[in-house]
Amino acid sequence: MQILLNTLKDNKSASVLISVDDIVAFHRSLPGYRPTPLVSLESTARKLGIGRFLVKDEGQRFGLKAFKVLGASYAVFRMLRRRCGGNLAPETFLGEEGCRLARDMVFTCSTDGNHGRAVAWMARLLGTTAVIFMPRGSVTARIRAIESEGARVVIVTGGYDEAVRCAAVEGRKENHFVIADTSYPGYTEIPRYIQEGYMTMFRECENQLKERGEQKPALVLLQAGVGAFASAAAMFYPLSARGPRLVSVEPYAANCLFHSIEIGDGNPHSTGSTEQTIMAGLNCETPSGSAWPLVRDRFDAFISIEDHYAEEAMRELVGEGVVAGESGAAGLAALIALKKEYPGFLNDVLGVGNEDCVMIINTEADTDPEAYRKIVGKKAEAVSCPA
């Protein structure tokens, strides 16, 4: 593993201009909404030598096995509301009014799997269609999951960055609209809405802890691909004595945020790497332009881990009754790696004590069921999930 402390941290970018309550209210209006579980894993906490270990289980979000729909749904809502002059209400978004606005539209995006399925799901609910671009070598199960929502999947000849470029080209066609979770020059509004949409899960965590009378986390570890998800945590948690430490976790083979911090000029940089990782949802070469300043200015440290730590974390979570995919287990993977390679880092460097609470987000369940079975030794259906 590799660790970098963030010497560029500065609170200037981490400001939210929209009420988180409004975002949560929007998600509550969607059919099937309920807060995902926030579970305390006592056995894993003891192994890690920390006071409490919390897992926010996004594998149960809307039956889609991943958190991505929080961003995609909110971005589509904001896009349609803008299209009608701001008169679309959350309660009518998926009704006749929203479907009328979306009529003849085609949504498009790039994905390693989860975001594409979320966009396709939104298109289906609104009675329209989607074209989803995926990197070469994408897993069949993830392709089929997207197609099950009625979308057309196009496999590009290169990696994720090429899929981003292809979706951008597709978006220039008449009535085609890019719903991307990564920004690039000339395209920033929708990615920012997606980042804001992810904040619902952090408000859920806050409310769940308050209802149970439990302590707030002193440390939150967040997996990062292009940085959109991590930037939501940067917006939600203040850079102050009241906010938790934030640590980014990336695969060693695809660590564009780590690479950008390492260069140290304050700008985002592509790794240019063609290496692959089993953490497919994090297999990204270039940071999102709209996410990067938020992550750069708020996060305390950046960690890169080898794939075998993700596999070890998946097996540990199975023992606790949590189904986590390769990317979903990244936060625990980093903690396991730290315990083995840098046992004093949490306490001595980040100031996280043995009695403190640490939280991770399980961003996905078994989105590749066959790979999941091979890694943990059983199917997800055989795992007994905690209440």
C-alpha positions as CSV (number, residue, x, y, z in Angstrom):
1,M,0.0,0.0,0.0
2,Q,0.9,3.6,-0.3
3,I,-0.1,6.6,1.8
4,L,0.1,10.4,1.2
5,L,-0.8,13.1,3.7
6,N,-2.6,16.0,2.0
7,T,-0.4,19.1,2.2
8,L,-2.9,21.0,0.0
9,K,-5.9,20.9,2.4
10,D,-7.8,24.2,2.4
11,N,-11.5,24.9,3.1
12,K,-12.1,27.3,0.3
13,S,-13.8,24.9,-2.1
14,A,-16.0,22.9,0.3
15,S,-19.1,25.0,0.3
16,V,-22.7,23.8,-0.4
17,L,-25.1,26.2,-2.0
18,I,-28.1,24.0,-1.7
19,S,-29.9,22.6,1.3
20,V,-29.2,19.0,2.0
21,D,-32.7,18.7,3.4
22,D,-34.0,19.5,-0.1
23,I,-32.0,16.7,-1.6
24,V,-33.1,14.2,1.0
25,A,-36.8,15.3,0.5
26,F,-36.4,14.6,-3.2
27,H,-35.1,11.1,-2.6
28,R,-37.9,10.4,-0.1
29,S,-40.4,11.1,-2.9
30,L,-39.0,8.3,-5.1
31,P,-40.9,5.0,-5.0
32,G,-39.3,2.4,-2.8
33,Y,-37.1,4.9,-0.9
34,R,-35.9,3.9,2.6
35,P,-32.6,4.7,4.4
36,T,-30.1,2.0,3.9
37,P,-28.8,0.2,7.0
38,L,-26.0,1.6,9.1
39,V,-24.6,-1.4,10.9
40,S,-22.1,-1.7,13.7
41,L,-19.6,-4.6,13.3
42,E,-18.2,-5.4,16.8
43,S,-16.0,-8.3,15.8
44,T,-14.3,-6.4,13.0
45,A,-13.8,-3.4,15.4
46,R,-12.0,-5.6,17.8
47,K,-9.7,-7.0,15.1
48,L,-8.9,-3.5,13.9
49,G,-8.3,-2.2,17.4
50,I,-10.9,0.6,17.3
51,G,-13.8,1.5,19.5
52,R,-16.6,1.1,16.9
53,F,-16.7,0.1,13.2
54,L,-19.7,1.3,11.2
55,V,-20.7,0.2,7.7
56,K,-23.3,2.1,5.7
57,D,-24.7,-0.6,3.4
58,E,-25.5,0.9,0.0
59,G,-25.8,-2.5,-1.5
60,Q,-29.4,-2.4,-0.5
61,R,-30.3,0.9,-2.2
62,F,-33.5,0.7,-4.3
63,G,-32.8,-2.9,-5.2
64,L,-30.0,-1.8,-7.6
65,K,-27.1,-3.1,-5.5
66,A,-25.3,0.3,-5.4
67,F,-25.5,3.9,-4.3
68,K,-25.2,5.5,-7.7
69,V,-28.9,6.1,-8.2
70,L,-28.8,8.8,-5.5
71,G,-26.8,10.9,-7.8
72,A,-28.3,9.9,-11.1
73,S,-31.9,10.5,-10.0
74,Y,-31.2,13.9,-8.5
75,A,-29.3,15.0,-11.6
76,V,-32.1,13.9,-14.0
77,F,-34.7,15.7,-11.8
78,R,-32.7,18.9,-11.8
79,M,-32.2,18.7,-15.6
80,L,-35.9,18.2,-16.3
81,R,-36.8,20.9,-13.8
82,R,-34.6,23.3,-15.6
83,R,-36.1,22.3,-18.9
84,C,-39.6,23.4,-17.7
85,G,-38.4,26.6,-16.1
86,G,-38.1,25.3,-12.6
87,N,-41.8,24.3,-12.1
88,L,-41.2,20.5,-11.7
89,A,-41.8,19.2,-8.1
90,P,-40.3,16.0,-6.7
91,E,-43.8,14.6,-6.3
92,T,-44.6,14.9,-10.0
93,F,-41.1,14.0,-11.3
94,L,-42.0,10.4,-12.1
95,G,-45.6,11.1,-12.9
96,E,-47.2,12.4,-16.1
97,E,-45.4,15.7,-16.0
98,G,-41.9,14.3,-15.7
99,C,-42.6,11.6,-18.3
100,R,-43.9,14.3,-20.7
101,L,-40.7,16.3,-20.2
102,A,-38.5,13.3,-20.8
103,R,-40.5,12.1,-23.9
104,D,-38.2,11.6,-26.9
105,M,-35.1,12.2,-24.8
106,V,-32.2,9.7,-24.8
107,F,-29.9,9.5,-21.7
108,T,-26.3,8.5,-22.2
109,C,-23.3,8.1,-20.0
110,S,-20.1,6.1,-19.5
111,T,-19.8,3.5,-16.7
112,D,-18.0,0.6,-15.2
113,G,-21.4,-0.7,-14.2
114,N,-23.2,0.9,-11.4
115,H,-23.7,4.5,-12.6
116,G,-24.9,3.2,-16.0
117,R,-27.5,1.0,-14.4
118,A,-28.7,3.9,-12.3
119,V,-29.1,6.1,-15.4
120,A,-30.8,3.3,-17.3
121,W,-33.2,2.8,-14.3
122,M,-34.1,6.4,-14.4
123,A,-34.8,6.3,-18.1
124,R,-37.1,3.3,-17.7
125,L,-39.1,5.0,-14.9
126,L,-39.5,8.0,-17.1
127,G,-40.6,6.0,-20.1
128,T,-37.6,6.9,-22.2
129,T,-34.3,5.2,-23.4
130,A,-30.6,5.2,-22.6
131,V,-27.4,4.4,-24.4
132,I,-24.6,3.3,-22.0
133,F,-20.9,3.1,-22.9
134,M,-18.7,0.7,-21.1
135,P,-14.9,-0.1,-21.2
136,R,-13.4,-3.0,-23.0
137,G,-13.5,-6.1,-20.7
138,S,-16.6,-5.1,-18.8
139,V,-18.1,-8.0,-16.9
140,T,-21.1,-9.7,-18.5
141,A,-23.2,-9.6,-15.3
142,R,-22.9,-5.8,-15.2
143,I,-23.8,-5.4,-18.9
144,R,-26.9,-7.6,-18.4
145,A,-28.0,-5.6,-15.4
146,I,-27.9,-2.4,-17.4
147,E,-29.7,-4.1,-20.4
148,S,-32.4,-5.4,-17.9
149,E,-33.4,-1.7,-17.5
150,G,-34.1,-1.4,-21.2
151,A,-30.9,0.4,-22.1
152,R,-28.5,-0.3,-25.1
153,V,-25.0,-1.0,-24.0
154,V,-22.0,-0.1,-26.3
155,I,-18.6,-1.6,-25.4
156,V,-15.7,0.7,-26.5
157,T,-12.3,-0.5,-27.6
158,G,-10.4,1.2,-24.7
159,G,-10.8,2.0,-21.0
160,Y,-13.1,4.1,-19.0
161,D,-11.7,7.4,-20.3
162,E,-12.6,6.4,-23.8
163,A,-16.1,5.5,-22.7
164,V,-16.4,9.0,-21.3
165,R,-15.3,10.4,-24.7
166,C,-17.8,8.2,-26.6
167,A,-20.7,9.2,-24.3
168,A,-19.8,12.9,-24.9
169,V,-19.9,12.4,-28.6
170,E,-23.2,10.6,-28.3
171,G,-24.6,13.5,-26.3
172,R,-24.2,15.8,-29.3
173,K,-26.9,14.0,-31.2
174,E,-30.4,15.5,-31.2
175,N,-32.4,14.9,-28.0
176,H,-29.5,13.0,-26.5
177,F,-28.4,14.1,-23.0
178,V,-25.3,13.1,-21.1
179,I,-25.9,12.1,-17.5
180,A,-22.2,11.7,-16.5
181,D,-20.7,11.5,-13.0
182,T,-17.4,12.9,-14.2
183,S,-17.0,16.5,-15.5
184,Y,-14.7,17.8,-18.2
185,P,-14.3,21.2,-19.9
186,G,-17.7,22.6,-20.9
187,Y,-19.6,19.9,-18.9
188,T,-19.9,20.6,-15.2
189,E,-23.5,21.1,-14.2
190,I,-24.9,17.5,-14.2
191,P,-21.8,16.1,-12.5
192,R,-22.2,18.6,-9.7
193,Y,-25.9,17.6,-9.3
194,I,-24.8,14.0,-9.0
195,Q,-22.2,14.9,-6.4
196,E,-24.9,16.7,-4.4
197,G,-27.3,13.8,-4.7
198,Y,-24.9,11.5,-2.9
199,M,-25.1,13.7,0.2
200,T,-28.4,12.0,1.1
201,M,-26.5,8.9,2.4
202,F,-24.4,11.1,4.8
203,R,-27.5,12.8,6.1
204,E,-29.0,9.4,6.7
205,C,-25.9,8.3,8.6
206,E,-26.2,11.5,10.7
207,N,-29.8,10.9,11.5
208,Q,-29.3,7.2,12.3
209,L,-26.6,7.9,14.7
210,K,-28.6,10.6,16.4
211,E,-31.6,8.4,16.7
212,R,-29.5,5.7,18.4
213,G,-27.6,8.1,20.6
214,E,-24.3,7.0,19.2
215,Q,-21.1,8.9,18.7
216,K,-20.2,10.4,15.4
217,P,-17.3,8.9,13.4
218,A,-13.9,10.3,14.0
219,L,-12.7,8.9,10.6
220,V,-14.6,8.1,7.4
221,L,-12.8,6.2,4.6
222,L,-14.2,6.7,1.1
223,Q,-13.4,4.8,-2.0
224,A,-12.6,7.0,-5.0
225,G,-12.7,6.6,-8.8
226,V,-13.0,10.0,-10.5
227,G,-13.8,11.5,-7.0
228,A,-17.5,12.3,-7.4
229,F,-18.5,10.2,-4.4
230,A,-15.6,11.4,-2.2
231,S,-16.5,15.1,-3.1
232,A,-19.9,14.5,-1.6
233,A,-18.3,13.7,1.7
234,A,-16.1,16.8,1.4
235,M,-19.2,19.0,0.9
236,F,-21.2,17.4,3.7
237,Y,-18.5,17.2,6.4
238,P,-17.0,20.6,7.5
239,L,-13.3,21.1,7.7
240,S,-13.2,21.9,11.4
241,A,-12.8,20.4,14.8
242,R,-16.3,19.0,14.5
243,G,-15.8,17.2,11.2
244,P,-14.3,13.7,10.9
245,R,-11.0,12.9,9.3
246,L,-11.6,12.0,5.6
247,V,-9.3,9.5,3.8
248,S,-9.5,8.5,0.1
249,V,-9.0,4.9,-0.9
250,E,-8.1,3.9,-4.4
251,P,-6.7,0.8,-6.1
252,Y,-3.0,0.8,-6.6
253,A,-3.6,0.2,-10.4
254,A,-5.9,3.2,-10.8
255,N,-5.1,6.0,-8.3
256,C,-5.7,9.2,-10.2
257,L,-6.4,11.3,-7.0
258,F,-3.4,9.9,-5.2
259,H,-1.3,10.6,-8.3
260,S,-2.6,14.2,-8.5
261,I,-1.8,14.8,-4.8
262,E,1.6,13.3,-5.3
263,I,2.4,15.7,-8.2
264,G,1.5,18.5,-5.8
265,D,0.7,21.4,-8.1
266,G,-3.0,21.5,-7.1
267,N,-4.3,20.4,-10.5
268,P,-5.9,17.1,-11.5
269,H,-3.8,14.7,-13.5
270,S,-4.4,11.5,-15.4
271,T,-2.4,8.4,-14.5
272,G,-2.2,7.3,-18.1
273,S,-2.2,3.8,-16.8
274,T,-3.7,0.8,-18.6
275,E,-3.5,-1.4,-15.6
276,Q,-6.7,-3.1,-14.4
277,T,-8.1,-3.7,-10.9
278,I,-10.8,-6.0,-9.7
279,M,-12.3,-2.8,-8.1
280,A,-14.0,-2.1,-11.4
281,G,-16.0,0.9,-10.1
282,L,-12.8,2.6,-9.2
283,N,-10.9,1.8,-12.4
284,C,-10.6,5.5,-13.5
285,E,-7.6,7.3,-15.1
286,T,-8.6,10.9,-14.6
287,P,-10.2,12.9,-11.8
288,S,-13.5,14.7,-12.3
289,G,-12.9,18.4,-12.7
290,S,-15.8,19.4,-10.5
291,A,-14.9,16.9,-7.8
292,W,-11.2,17.4,-7.6
293,P,-11.0,20.8,-5.9
294,L,-13.4,19.6,-3.2
295,V,-11.4,16.5,-2.5
296,R,-8.1,18.3,-2.7
297,D,-9.2,20.9,-0.2
298,R,-10.8,18.7,2.4
299,F,-9.3,15.2,2.5
300,D,-6.6,14.5,5.1
301,A,-4.9,11.5,3.4
302,F,-4.9,9.4,0.3
303,I,-4.3,5.7,0.3
304,S,-3.6,3.2,-2.6
305,I,-4.1,-0.5,-2.0
306,E,-3.5,-3.7,-3.8
307,D,-6.4,-5.8,-5.0
308,H,-5.7,-8.7,-2.5
309,Y,-6.7,-6.4,0.4
310,A,-10.2,-5.9,-1.2
311,E,-10.6,-9.6,-1.4
312,E,-9.6,-10.0,2.2
313,A,-12.1,-7.3,3.2
314,M,-14.9,-8.9,1.3
315,R,-14.4,-12.2,3.2
316,E,-14.2,-10.3,6.5
317,L,-17.6,-8.6,5.8
318,V,-19.2,-11.9,4.8
319,G,-18.4,-13.1,8.3
320,E,-20.3,-10.1,9.7
321,G,-23.2,-10.7,7.3
322,V,-22.5,-7.8,4.9
323,V,-22.4,-8.5,1.1
324,A,-19.8,-6.2,-0.4
325,G,-18.5,-6.1,-3.9
326,E,-14.8,-5.4,-4.8
327,S,-15.2,-1.7,-4.8
328,G,-17.7,-1.7,-1.9
329,A,-15.1,-3.3,0.4
330,A,-12.4,-0.7,-0.3
331,G,-12.7,1.2,3.0
332,L,-12.2,-1.9,5.1
333,A,-9.5,-3.0,2.7
334,A,-7.5,0.1,3.6
335,L,-8.0,-0.4,7.3
336,I,-6.8,-4.0,7.0
337,A,-3.7,-2.8,5.0
338,L,-3.0,-0.1,7.6
339,K,-3.2,-2.6,10.4
340,K,-0.7,-4.9,8.7
341,E,1.7,-2.3,7.2
342,Y,1.4,0.9,9.2
343,P,-0.2,0.0,12.5
344,G,0.4,3.3,14.2
345,F,-1.0,5.5,11.3
346,L,-4.6,6.0,12.6
347,N,-3.5,7.0,16.1
348,D,-0.1,8.7,15.6
349,V,-0.8,10.5,12.3
350,L,-4.6,11.0,12.1
351,G,-5.2,11.2,15.8
352,V,-7.9,8.5,15.7
353,G,-7.9,6.8,19.1
354,N,-8.6,3.2,20.2
355,E,-12.0,4.2,21.5
356,D,-13.1,6.2,18.4
357,C,-15.6,5.4,15.8
358,V,-14.6,4.7,12.2
359,M,-17.1,4.5,9.3
360,I,-16.9,3.1,5.8
361,I,-19.5,3.0,3.0
362,N,-20.2,-0.3,1.3
363,T,-21.0,1.3,-2.1
364,E,-22.0,-1.9,-3.9
365,A,-23.1,-5.5,-3.3
366,D,-22.3,-8.4,-5.6
367,T,-22.6,-6.6,-8.9
368,D,-20.5,-9.5,-10.4
369,P,-22.1,-12.5,-8.7
370,E,-19.7,-15.1,-10.1
371,A,-16.5,-13.2,-9.1
372,Y,-18.1,-12.6,-5.7
373,R,-18.7,-16.3,-5.2
374,K,-15.1,-17.2,-6.2
375,I,-13.6,-14.6,-3.8
376,V,-15.7,-15.3,-0.7
377,G,-16.6,-18.9,-1.3
378,K,-20.4,-18.6,-1.3
379,K,-23.2,-16.8,-3.2
380,A,-24.5,-13.6,-1.8
381,E,-27.9,-15.2,-1.2
382,A,-26.2,-17.5,1.3
383,V,-24.9,-14.6,3.4
384,S,-27.0,-13.8,6.4
385,C,-27.4,-10.0,6.4
386,P,-27.6,-8.1,9.7
387,A,-30.8,-6.3,10.6
